[in-house]
């Protein structure tokens, strides 16, 4: 059975990151997300803009989320 975990945030402003390019929003992820590799689990990241009532949705497999969280945490620890 496929599962979907939804992460939302609002009051966002996109910004430019020199390594990653345009960042649309910030969703809180924890160490539990670093070890997810469930082919039936997907994440739906929702960005809600209060000013325009505009919504952006991103559906991402858990393996991609896990790899990114591990990578970004490692880079944060290294000071990049």
N, C-alpha and C positions, 0 to 999 in steps of 0.2 A: 504494500500500500504506500503510495506517495504521500509525503508530508511537506507542509510549508510553514516555515517560521517567519513571522513578519516583524521587521524592525522599522520604526518610524522616527522621524525627527522633524522639527519645524524651526522657524526663525533662521533659516540657513541663508548663507550667501556663498556663492561659489568663489573659489580662489585658485590661484595658479601655484602649483608646486613645481620646483625646478626639476625634480626627478620623475614625477608622475603625470605632470601636465595639469589639466583642469580637474579640480576636486569639487564635486557637486555638494557633498554634505558629509557630516560626521555621524556615524552610527557607533554606539558603544558595543564593543566586542570584548570578550574576556578570554582567559587562558583555556576555558572549556571548549572554545571554538577552534583552538589550534589543532585538535586531534580528531576532528570530525571527518569521516570518510564514508558516508552512507549514501549510496547511489539513489536512494529513495527520498533523501532529505534535500529540500531546496530552501533558499532564503529569499524573501521578498523585501527588498529595501525600498522604503517609501520616503520621498522627500516632499514635504508640504510647505509651500510658500504662503505665508499669511497675507502678504500684501495683495497678491494676485489670485489667491485661491487656486493656484496651479499645483498639480501633483505630478511627480515623476516616479516611475516604478522600475525596479531592476530585479529580475529573477535570476538567481545565481545558484549553481549546484554547490552542495556543502564542501566538496573537495576543493573547489576554487576558493571558497571563503577560507577554509582551513589553511591552504597554502599562502594566501595573502596575509592572514593574521599572523602566521609564523614569520613570514618575511618582514612585515612591518614592525613587529615586536623586536626582532633581531636588529633591524636598522635603528630603531629608537634607542635600544640599549647601547649600540655602538656610537650614538651621537650623530648619525647622518640625518 
